[in-house]
Amino acid sequence: MNEPTTYGRSSEHQTAAVEVHTPTPLTTVPLAPVQPGGVPSVASVVLPDGRVVTGYAVEPTKPHPHAHKPAVSRTAVNIALGGVGFLAVCGGLLLLATFIAALTALIHQLVILAAVLFGGWVVVLVISAGSHGGGTTVNIRKAVIKRNHFHG
């Protein structure tokens, strides 16, 4: 098979021969996938353009029957949806509370405005009535002298 080879020394100093063996590599044959249950049957298909295609009729492999679990548990989905609904309700209540506070402030300002305008109108009437000489203010001395009696 292989011959021994000496390394590193001349033949006169040779005390022991070193043999080197090179192993022969094994050749492997690639494995062809075969479905369990034997060799599949051959089927031919006629295409719309008239060509006939022949091939093995292989059934698709079926996955192992495992209990199908959803990626996320139902409890987690329910909690998340409940949280979203709660946040939507809280946001709506916050907006409602803000709207009511703004409406209250508007009504308060309108009442103050009405009081100021009405008060100003009353003041204008009183001042204008005093300057015309009429009204309910009467000079008592003139009334007593004119009518000759005093009503109290």
Backbone hydrogen bonds, N-H to C=O, Kabsch-Sander energy under -0.5 kcal/mol:
donor,donor_aa,acceptor,acceptor_aa,energy
5,T,18,V,-0.9
13,H,10,S,-0.8
14,Q,11,S,-0.8
19,E,17,A,-0.5
21,H,19,E,-0.5
28,T,26,L,-0.5
38,G,35,Q,-0.7
43,A,55,G,-3.5
45,V,53,V,-3.1
47,L,45,V,-0.6
47,L,51,R,-3.2
50,G,47,L,-2.0
53,V,45,V,-3.3
53,V,51,R,-0.5
55,G,43,A,-2.9
57,A,41,S,-3.0
58,V,56,Y,-1.2
59,E,57,A,-0.5
66,H,64,H,-1.0
69,K,67,A,-0.6
77,V,73,S,-1.8
78,N,74,R,-2.6
79,I,75,T,-2.5
80,A,76,A,-2.4
81,L,77,V,-2.7
82,G,78,N,-2.4
83,G,79,I,-2.3
84,V,80,A,-2.2
85,G,81,L,-2.4
86,F,82,G,-2.6
87,L,83,G,-2.4
88,A,84,V,-2.1
89,V,85,G,-2.4
90,C,86,F,-2.8
91,G,87,L,-2.4
92,G,88,A,-2.3
93,L,89,V,-2.8
94,L,90,C,-2.5
95,L,91,G,-2.4
96,L,92,G,-2.5
97,A,93,L,-2.8
98,T,94,L,-2.3
99,F,95,L,-2.5
100,I,96,L,-2.5
101,A,97,A,-2.3
102,A,98,T,-2.4
103,L,99,F,-2.5
104,T,100,I,-2.4
105,A,101,A,-2.2
106,L,102,A,-2.2
107,I,103,L,-2.4
108,H,104,T,-2.4
109,Q,105,A,-2.2
110,L,106,L,-2.3
111,V,107,I,-2.3
112,I,108,H,-2.1
113,L,109,Q,-2.5
114,A,110,L,-2.5
115,A,111,V,-2.4
116,V,112,I,-2.5
117,L,113,L,-2.7
118,F,114,A,-3.0
119,G,115,A,-2.6
120,G,116,V,-2.4
121,W,117,L,-2.2
122,V,118,F,-2.4
123,V,119,G,-2.4
124,V,120,G,-2.4
125,L,121,W,-2.2
126,V,122,V,-2.3
127,I,123,V,-2.5
128,S,124,V,-2.5
129,A,125,L,-2.2
130,G,126,V,-1.7
131,S,127,I,-1.3
132,H,128,S,-0.9
140,I,138,V,-1.0
143,A,139,N,-1.9
144,V,140,I,-2.5
145,I,141,R,-2.0
146,K,142,K,-2.6
147,R,143,A,-2.5
148,N,144,V,-2.0
152,G,150,F,-0.5
